[in-house]
C-alpha cells in the first residue's frame, strides 16, 4: 500500500501565499506522476497542477503564473506553492500519485482564501 500525508492548508487573505506538501510512503517502486487536484463546494474536482517523472509540469489555466509545483525525489514529496491567492482558489486540495501499483489519493486539505 501507498500512503499520502498532506499538510499546509489553512486560511489566508486574498493576495497571500500558502505551500502544500504531500509525502508518499509505503510500497513505492516507481512514481510516474504527482499532482494536486481541488474541489470547491458544488463544483467538480479539477486538476490544479501535475509533475511527471522527467520533471515536466502542467497547470490549470486559472493558476498559471501563480502556483508552482515541485518535487523532492529523495523524499517522494510533492509541493504546491500557491501565491497571489484569490477567493476562487478556496477548495479542498488533494494530492494524487500515479505509481507502479496504481493511483493513490491523499485525505485532502482545506484552503480558504478570505478577508
N, C-alpha and C positions, 0 to 999 in steps of 0.2 A: 504494500500500500504506500501511497504518497500522501503526505500531509502538507498543507499550506497554512502558514500563520501570517496573518496580515496585521499591520499596525500603521498608525499615523493619521487616522481620520480625526474629525473634530469640527468645531465651529470656528469660522473665520469671517472677517469682514470683507466686503467686496474690495477687490484690488489686492487682497492678501495672498499668502502662499502657504502651501502645505506639501509635505512629502510623504507619500505612501510607500510602505515596504511590504514585500511578500517573500517569505523564506520557505523554500521547499525542502522537505526531508523525507527519508524512507527509502524504498527500493527504487532509486533513480539510477538508471544506467546511461540514459541519454535524454537530453531535453532538446526538443525541436523548436519550440517557441514558448514565449512567456508573454502574457498580456494582461491588460486591465479592461474590464467592462464596467458599465454603470447602468443603473436602473432608477429612474425617478418615479415618484408616485403617478400611477395612471399611464405610464409610458412603457414601451418595450425596452428590453435590455439592448444596449448598443456597445459596440467596440469603441473604446477610447484610444488605445494605443497598443501596439504589439512590437515585439522584437524577436527575430529568429536567430538561428544558430550562427549565421555569418555576420550578425550584428546589424542587419538591415532593419529599419524601423518603418512603422506605418501608423498614421494618426488620423483620427476623425477630423473632418474639415473644421468642425466647431472648436477644436482645441489646438490646431496648428499654430505654432508661434508662441503658445503659452505653456504647453505641457511638454515635458521631456521624459522619455522612458529610457532607462538604462539597466544594465545587468551586471552583477558581480558573479562571474562564472565560478570562482572558487567556493563561494558560499551558496550557490544555487538561489540567489536572491535577485529579485527584480524591484526596481524603484520607479515611482512616478512622481516627478517634481512638477507641481502644479502652481503656476504663477498667474498673476492678474486674474484671480478667480472672480467669477460672476455668479449672481444668484441662480442662473440657469444651470450652473455646474452642480447644484445640490442634487445628491443622489446617494444610493448605496453603491460603493465601488467594490468590485470583486476581482480577485486575481485568478487567472487561468493559466494552466501549464499543460502543454502537449508534450508527453514524454513517451518513452519506449513501450510502455504498457497501457497507454490510454491518455485520458484527459482528466485533470483534477481541478477542482474549484476551491477557492478559499471561502471563509464564512461570510465575508462581506464586512465593510467598514463604512460607517455613515460619514459623509462630508456635507456640511451645511454651510452655505455662504449667505450671510445675512447681517444687516446692520442692527 
